[in-house]
Amino acid sequence: MNTTAVHDERMAKMTFSSVYPHYVTKVEKKGRTIEELHQVITWLTGFDEKQLQDQIDQKVNFETFFQNASLNSKAHLITGLICGYRIEEIENSLTQKVRYLDKIVDELAKGRKMEKILRE
């Protein structure tokens, strides 16, 4: 299933800071911690705590967020369905990166072991 140009544009312009609180709520509701959330975000993006907070404070959109990130070399191992899309089949690079993030947050919330989420 391919994304549409409108969908890809919407993903690019969405701010990370608008989605972040939903990630926090999702993982905390399932008994996981903000520290664990930050661990998986750091693994994917290379951002340390300060850099992550800067992205939130500056209200950067996902396009800028991933331009500033150093994507983990194992990110391509993140596969499966998220929001009705098969991640490995998404053609738009930015949309795929956003879905990588969605997928690892989802895995964290579902109680998956950290070493599996981090593809170790």
C-alpha atoms as a printed R data frame, in Angstrom:
    type eleno elety resid chain resno      x      y      z
1   ATOM     1    CA   MET     A     1  0.000  0.000  0.000
2   ATOM     2    CA   ASN     A     2  1.550  3.262 -1.101
3   ATOM     3    CA   THR     A     3  0.955  6.582  0.561
4   ATOM     4    CA   THR     A     4 -0.469  9.536 -1.347
5   ATOM     5    CA   ALA     A     5  1.313 12.829 -1.964
6   ATOM     6    CA   VAL     A     6 -1.197 14.565  0.324
7   ATOM     7    CA   HIS     A     7 -0.527 12.019  3.081
8   ATOM     8    CA   ASP     A     8  3.252 12.405  2.698
9   ATOM     9    CA   GLU     A     9  2.980 16.210  2.812
10  ATOM    10    CA   ARG     A    10  0.813 16.056  5.920
11  ATOM    11    CA   MET     A    11  3.377 13.803  7.631
12  ATOM    12    CA   ALA     A    12  6.236 16.149  6.712
13  ATOM    13    CA   LYS     A    13  4.499 19.226  8.126
14  ATOM    14    CA   MET     A    14  3.237 17.629 11.356
15  ATOM    15    CA   THR     A    15  5.283 18.785 14.336
16  ATOM    16    CA   PHE     A    16  7.113 16.285 16.491
17  ATOM    17    CA   SER     A    17  6.053 18.240 19.589
18  ATOM    18    CA   SER     A    18  2.377 17.678 18.727
19  ATOM    19    CA   VAL     A    19  2.836 13.901 18.527
20  ATOM    20    CA   TYR     A    20  5.299 13.443 21.416
21  ATOM    21    CA   PRO     A    21  2.675 13.780 24.217
22  ATOM    22    CA   HIS     A    22  0.665 11.009 22.545
23  ATOM    23    CA   TYR     A    23  3.739  8.773 22.573
24  ATOM    24    CA   VAL     A    24  4.223  9.496 26.290
25  ATOM    25    CA   THR     A    25  0.579  8.742 27.093
26  ATOM    26    CA   LYS     A    26  0.629  5.552 25.044
27  ATOM    27    CA   VAL     A    27  3.693  4.059 26.715
28  ATOM    28    CA   GLU     A    28  2.851  5.197 30.261
29  ATOM    29    CA   LYS     A    29 -0.670  3.779 29.977
30  ATOM    30    CA   LYS     A    30  0.951  0.399 29.297
31  ATOM    31    CA   GLY     A    31  3.383  0.636 32.223
32  ATOM    32    CA   ARG     A    32  6.468  1.773 30.331
33  ATOM    33    CA   THR     A    33  8.517  4.857 31.245
34  ATOM    34    CA   ILE     A    34  9.469  8.115 29.577
35  ATOM    35    CA   GLU     A    35 13.090  6.992 29.963
36  ATOM    36    CA   GLU     A    36 12.342  3.897 27.891
37  ATOM    37    CA   LEU     A    37 10.543  6.047 25.318
38  ATOM    38    CA   HIS     A    38 13.580  8.320 25.088
39  ATOM    39    CA   GLN     A    39 15.831  5.270 24.775
40  ATOM    40    CA   VAL     A    40 14.007  4.029 21.670
41  ATOM    41    CA   ILE     A    41 13.795  7.528 20.148
42  ATOM    42    CA   THR     A    42 17.516  8.017 20.786
43  ATOM    43    CA   TRP     A    43 18.288  4.637 19.232
44  ATOM    44    CA   LEU     A    44 16.399  5.563 16.053
45  ATOM    45    CA   THR     A    45 17.455  9.214 15.722
46  ATOM    46    CA   GLY     A    46 20.771  9.596 17.526
47  ATOM    47    CA   PHE     A    47 19.376 12.507 19.577
48  ATOM    48    CA   ASP     A    48 20.538 12.760 23.168
49  ATOM    49    CA   GLU     A    49 18.171 14.089 25.871
50  ATOM    50    CA   LYS     A    50 19.067 17.730 25.250
51  ATOM    51    CA   GLN     A    51 18.794 17.457 21.478
52  ATOM    52    CA   LEU     A    52 15.445 15.717 21.803
53  ATOM    53    CA   GLN     A    53 14.154 18.456 24.100
54  ATOM    54    CA   ASP     A    54 15.430 21.082 21.636
55  ATOM    55    CA   GLN     A    55 13.384 19.437 18.853
56  ATOM    56    CA   ILE     A    56 10.307 19.632 21.073
57  ATOM    57    CA   ASP     A    57 10.958 23.219 22.230
58  ATOM    58    CA   GLN     A    58 11.578 24.451 18.679
59  ATOM    59    CA   LYS     A    59  8.370 22.758 17.483
60  ATOM    60    CA   VAL     A    60 10.123 21.313 14.455
61  ATOM    61    CA   ASN     A    61  8.099 19.431 11.876
62  ATOM    62    CA   PHE     A    62  8.922 15.815 11.059
63  ATOM    63    CA   GLU     A    63 10.783 16.875  7.931
64  ATOM    64    CA   THR     A    64 13.211 18.971  9.997
65  ATOM    65    CA   PHE     A    65 13.229 16.417 12.828
66  ATOM    66    CA   PHE     A    66 14.557 13.678 10.554
67  ATOM    67    CA   GLN     A    67 16.901 16.047  8.705
68  ATOM    68    CA   ASN     A    68 18.504 16.759 12.097
69  ATOM    69    CA   ALA     A    69 18.585 13.060 13.044
70  ATOM    70    CA   SER     A    70 21.237 10.439 12.368
71  ATOM    71    CA   LEU     A    71 19.067  7.455 11.511
72  ATOM    72    CA   ASN     A    72 20.244  4.197 13.064
73  ATOM    73    CA   SER     A    73 21.809  1.834 10.527
74  ATOM    74    CA   LYS     A    74 19.464 -0.943 11.726
75  ATOM    75    CA   ALA     A    75 16.293  1.111 11.145
76  ATOM    76    CA   HIS     A    76 15.586 -0.834  7.951
77  ATOM    77    CA   LEU     A    77 14.990 -3.885 10.164
78  ATOM    78    CA   ILE     A    78 11.806 -2.231 11.477
79  ATOM    79    CA   THR     A    79  9.078 -3.949  9.487
80  ATOM    80    CA   GLY     A    80  5.414 -4.792  9.724
81  ATOM    81    CA   LEU     A    81  2.135 -2.951  9.667
82  ATOM    82    CA   ILE     A    82  1.479  0.398 11.300
83  ATOM    83    CA   CYS     A    83 -1.617  2.509 10.664
84  ATOM    84    CA   GLY     A    84 -2.555  0.240  7.763
85  ATOM    85    CA   TYR     A    85  0.781  0.631  5.958
86  ATOM    86    CA   ARG     A    86  3.462 -2.019  5.534
87  ATOM    87    CA   ILE     A    87  6.546 -0.077  6.607
88  ATOM    88    CA   GLU     A    88  9.019 -1.790  4.314
89  ATOM    89    CA   GLU     A    89  6.853 -0.940  1.278
90  ATOM    90    CA   ILE     A    90  6.500  2.807  1.929
91  ATOM    91    CA   GLU     A    91  8.233  4.590 -0.937
92  ATOM    92    CA   ASN     A    92  8.468  8.089  0.549
93  ATOM    93    CA   SER     A    93 11.607  8.130  2.711
94  ATOM    94    CA   LEU     A    94 10.329 10.664  5.250
95  ATOM    95    CA   THR     A    95  6.976  8.938  5.693
96  ATOM    96    CA   GLN     A    96  8.826  5.669  6.201
97  ATOM    97    CA   LYS     A    97 10.995  7.230  8.918
98  ATOM    98    CA   VAL     A    98  7.949  8.605 10.731
99  ATOM    99    CA   ARG     A    99  6.378  5.147 10.577
100 ATOM   100    CA   TYR     A   100  9.601  3.605 11.934
101 ATOM   101    CA   LEU     A   101  9.191  5.865 14.949
102 ATOM   102    CA   ASP     A   102  5.499  5.022 15.292
103 ATOM   103    CA   LYS     A   103  6.278  1.305 15.098
104 ATOM   104    CA   ILE     A   104  8.989  1.244 17.778
105 ATOM   105    CA   VAL     A   105  6.815  3.326 20.128
106 ATOM   106    CA   ASP     A   106  3.997  0.850 19.480
107 ATOM   107    CA   GLU     A   107  6.310 -2.079 20.204
108 ATOM   108    CA   LEU     A   108  7.387 -0.424 23.460
109 ATOM   109    CA   ALA     A   109  3.776  0.127 24.508
110 ATOM   110    CA   LYS     A   110  2.915 -3.486 23.689
111 ATOM   111    CA   GLY     A   111  5.576 -4.707 26.121
112 ATOM   112    CA   ARG     A   112  8.145 -5.943 23.645
113 ATOM   113    CA   LYS     A   113 11.588 -6.485 25.157
114 ATOM   114    CA   MET     A   114 13.972 -3.581 24.684
115 ATOM   115    CA   GLU     A   115 16.645 -5.669 22.919
116 ATOM   116    CA   LYS     A   116 14.036 -6.729 20.329
117 ATOM   117    CA   ILE     A   117 12.885 -3.131 19.792
118 ATOM   118    CA   LEU     A   118 16.498 -2.014 19.357
119 ATOM   119    CA   ARG     A   119 17.108 -4.852 16.899
120 ATOM   120    CA   GLU     A   120 20.048 -6.251 18.889
